[in-house]
Amino acid sequence: MSDITLPQIQTKLPNVGTTIFTIMSRMAQEHGAINLSQGFPDFSGDPRLIDAVTHHMQVGHNQYAPMPGLLRLREAIAEKANRLYQGSINPETEITVTSGGTEALYAAIAALVKEGDEVIVLEPAYDSYIPAIKLNGGIPIPIPLQHPDYSVDWAMVKNRMNLRTRMIILNTPHNPTGAILQQEDLETLQKLTKDTDVIVLSDEVYEHIVFDEAQHHSVLRYPDLYQRSMAVFSFGKTYHVTGWKLGYCIAPPALTKEFRKVHQYLTFASPTPFQHAFADFLAEKEAYEGLPAFYQAKRDLFGEAMADTPFELLPTSGTYFQLARYAAISDKPDTEFAEWLTKKHGVATIPVSVFYQQPVDHQVVRFCFAKDDATLEAAAKKLRSL
């Protein structure tokens, strides 16, 4: 073999490795642990939805969909969003169907964040935000949520805003904490961004998973705020089919125009039979109207099962995640504790420090309760032995 000089590679993400979700799920499999780490259900979606996908495959809906998404699906999304959030969304110019919520988040950031732009990120934060910002030349500006209720310190946000601030990323209901934004939060944000060039990227993939009769406060509810916002949603989270990777972005026409410029070169179009199936299924309102009660029952079951463990459960108002403080069990850093819990006690979880750009360790881990009741009870039984 002749001598070959290999190219020098300068990584664009030097601090990024395998995601914690992959690591913990792999560790759970290797050690036969109950996996409450990665955020996906271990139960199936509605059989009618699966039948609808099969039907559309069989009748020939297997070629490219239009780049913005099937119009009949966008019309169904608009009808739903307008009914829920008292809006007047135009399906032609304000809705784009994407290959999951994460693609929509990336496309929004890539479309609007330029070299040197600052993006405010409220931490702990979903792990795709900061890599997407950095890949597009932006500068993430992390602002910590206030532990232990994970509320937003809007005075701190205001102090960090300047002429370089291009975007603020919201997430409500919030992953990983389960906190939700209230009306006063959105009204404050609306005042802070008025007469600025700041864009709001609102990650609302858990929009239907809110508890205790609380209301989801979407940016779509606030007309002035919506004019500078891009809101991201997920069919996978709502219908228990995360592996189908289908979501959408709702934004005013000018922002949608820029969003689609990126989307067309990321995936161009998302799977056609899935789009047809969801267009059929969005009329089945009970499929998402029943989600708050469905997941609240799981939250409460898990909480009751964990009552006799040494964990201190923090309040969760939305999503399907439960934070728990473990200070009464161990003084290990949360990453070491999560590994120990998986290997020695057979339950996999996620350390919350990994959701910060600079790790902040409150000795808190995240459990996913989007699991069958028997799985949750089995996990709690193992944890009661600590």
N, C-alpha and C positions, 0 to 999 in steps of 0.2 A: 504494500500500500504506500503510495507516495505521501510525502509530508504535506499536510494541508493546514493552512493558517485559518483557524476558525474566527468568525466575526466576533468582535467585542459587543456585548449587549449591555446597554444602560437601561435598567428597568425603570419604567414610569411609575411603579408602585413599590418602592423599596421596602416598605414596612408591611406589605400585605402578603399573607401566606394563605394556607387553607382555612376556610371559615370555621369558626367555633362550632357551628351547627353540624358540619361534616365530621369534625373531630369527635364531638360528643356522641353523635349517632353511631359512628364507627366503633367507638369505645364501648357503647352500650351493646352492640352486636357481639363484639369480641368477648365480653364478660357476661353475656346473658342477662343484662340488666333491663329493667322496664324503662322504656325510653319516653321520659316526659321532657325531653330537651327540645328537639326541633318542633317548630310550630305547624303541625299538620294533623288532621284527624286520623284516627285509626278505624274509622267507619266509612261506609260508602255514601255517595250522593244519592239523590232520589232516583229510583229505578226508571221513573218516567222520563227523566232528563237523559239517562243513558240510552233508553229506547229511542228518544228523539234524535240523538246523534247517530245511532245505527240507521234509523230511517233515512236521514239525510245523506248518509254515505251510500245507501242502497239505491236511492233515486238519482244519484249522480252529482251531488253537490260536493265535488272533490277537487275542483280547480281553484285558481286564485280568486280570492274575494277582492273587491275594490280596495285600494290602498287605505282609505279612511275607515273601512269596515262596511259590512252590508248595511244598506240604507234602512232596511226593515228592522235591523237590530238597533241602529242608532235612533230610529223613531221610537222604538220601545223604551230605550234608555231615557230619551227626552221626556216621554210621557211619565215615566216613573219619577225622574228627578224633579220635574215641574210639580208633580203632585205632592211629593214629600217635602220639597224645600221652597214651594211657592215661587218658582222661577218661570222664566220664559225661554228656556234653552232651545236653540235652533239645531236640529239634528244634522243639517247639511254643513253648517259652518262652525259648530262649537263642540262636536263630539268626535273623538278618534278612538277606534278599537285597537288595542295593543296586545302584544304577547306577554301578558301578565302585568301586574302593577310595577314590578321592578323595571321592566322596559320603559314604561311610561315615565317613571321617575328619571331614568337616565336620559330619555329623549328630551324631557323638559329642561334638565340642567344643561345638556349639550346644546340645545337650541338658544339658550339665553345667557349662559355664563361664559364670559370671555377671559382671556389672560389678565390676571391681576384683579379681577372682580372678587369682592368678598361675599361670602354666603354664611348667614347666621344659622347655626345648627344647634338645636336644643338637645342637650345630652342628659341621660343616656339616649342614644339614637340608633335606629335601624342601620345595619352595617353597610348598606349600599350607598348611603348618602355621600360620605366623605370621599371614598374612592372615585365616585362619579365627578365630584367637584374637582378633585386634583387632576383627573385625566383630561379635564377640559380647561386647565390652567387657572382655575379659581382658587381662592384661599379660604378654607373653612375657618369660621370664627365660632368656636364652641362656647356655649353658655349653659351652665349647669342648671337643671331643674332643681327645685328646692326639696331636698330630702327631709322628712320621709313621705310627704304627700305628693311630691313631684309636680308641684305647681310652677307656673312661669313667673319669674321676676321681671316684670315688664320694664321697671326702672333700669335694670341692667341691660335689657335689650335696647332701650332707648339710648343708653350711654355708649353702646358699641356701634350704633348706626352712624354712618358718615356718607360722604359723597361716593365712596367706593362700594357701598353696600348695594349689591345687585339683587339679592334674593334672601328670603327668610323661609326656612323649611319648617312646616308644622306637621304634627302627626297626632290625630285624634280620631277615635280612641287610640291610646298610645302603647306602642310596643317598644320596650318590654314592660312598662310599669303598670299598665291598666288604668292610668289616669285619663280623664276626659276634660276637654276645654269647655268652659261655660260661656254664656252669652256675654258677660263682661269681658272675657278674654278676647273674643272676636271684635267687640266694640273698641277695646283698647288698641288692638292691632290696626283696626281701620283708621283710628286717629293718628297712630304713629306713622303710618305709611301714606297718609293723605299728602298730596302735593309733592310726592317723591317719585323716583323712577324704580322703586323697589318692587320686585315681583314676589308674590307669595306662592310657594309650592306646597299644597296641602295634601298630605298622604292620609286618605280616609278609607283605607281598604277594610277596616273593621266597622264601617258605618252602622251596620245593623246589630252589632254585638255590644249593646249597652244595657246596664242593669238598674234595678230598683226604680223603674219607670222614668229614668232620666231620658233627656232628649239629646240626640246627636246634633251638635251645632256645626253644620257644614258651612264653608265659605260661600256656598251657593245661596244661603239664606240672607246674605248681606249684600245687596246690589252694588253698593259703592266698593266694597272690598272685592267682590267677584270680578270687577273690571280689571283688576291687576293680579288675578289669581289663576292657577292651574290646579284643578282638583283631580286626584287619582283614586280609582276604585278597582275592586277585584271581584270577578265572578268566582274565582277559586275559593276565596275566603268565605263568601256568602253561601255557596252551594256545596261545600265539602268536596271540592274537586281541584285541589291545589295543583295537581299534576297536569291539568289541562292548560295551564298558563294562559289565561285570557283575562284581560282587564280593559280599562278605558280611561281616557282623560277628557275632562270637560273644561273648556277654557273659552274666553271671549274670542271673536273671530280673528283679531290681530295676533293674539298669542297662539291660537290654533294653527294659523298659517305658518308660523315659525316652527311650531312643534312638528307639523307634518313634514316639513323639509328634512328633519332629522329622521323621523319615523320611517319614511320611505326608503332610507338607506340602511336602517337597522334590520327590520324584518319585512318591510314593504306591506305585507298583509299577514293576518293571523288565520289559523285553520278555519276553513269555510264551514264544514259540518258542525263544528262547535258553535259558530256564530248563528247558524240557522236554528240550532237547538235552543240556545238562550233566547233568541227572538221569539220562539214559540213559548218558552217557559216563563218569561217575564210577566205574562198575564196571570200566572199562578201566584198571586200576592201572598198567600199564606206561607209560601216557601221561605220568604225573608221576614214577613211580619211575625212569624213564630220564633225567630232566632233569639231575641232577647230572653224569653222565658226558657228556651231550650238550653242555652248556655248558662243562664243564671242557675238553673237546677244543677248543672254540673259543677259550677263554682261552689255552690252551697254544699253539695254532696262531698266534694273534695275537702272543703273547709271543715265540715263536721268530722270527716274521717281523720283529718290531721290534728284535731283538737287535743288528742292525747300524746302528741309528739312534742319534742322540745323546740320545734320551730315556732317563730312568731310570724304569723301571716299578716302582711300589710294589706290595707284596703285595695280592692280592685273594682273599678266602676265600669270597665269595658274590656274588650278583646277576650281571648281565651287563655290568658296568662295570669299566674298567681305568683307574686313575689313573696319571699319568705326570708326573714332574718335568722341566722343560725348561731348568733353569739353565745347562746347557752350551751352549744354543742362543742364548738371548736374555736380556736383563735387563728386557724389557718387562713391564708389569703383565699379569696373566693375561687380562684382557678384551681388551687390545690384541693380545696374542699370539694369542689364538683367532681374532680377526678377520684378522690378518696371515696365519695359517696357512691359513685358508679362501680368502682372496683370492689369495694369492701361490703357495701350494703345493697347493691343491685338496683339502684334507681339513678337514672341519668337526668341531669338538669343543666342549666346554663348559668355561668357566673356573670353577674350584671356588670362587672368592671369592664368587660370586653366591649361594651356599648359606648365607652368613652374614648376619645382620641388619646387623652392622657389618662391611664387607668385611675379610677376613683373607687376605692373599695370600702363599701359600707357593710361588708359581710352579709350580702344579700344574693340569693340565687333565684332563678326564674323557673317555675314549673309550668308546663303546658297541660291544661285540663280538657283539651279537645280530644278526649279519649272515651272509650266505652266505660261505663260505670264500673264494671268488673276490673278493668285495668287500673282505674283510680283507686279503688278499694285495696287492690293487691299492693300498689305502690305505698299507700298509707300504712298498710300492715307492716311492710318492711321498715318504714321510717319510725314506726312506734317502738322498734327494738333498739333504737339508738340510746 
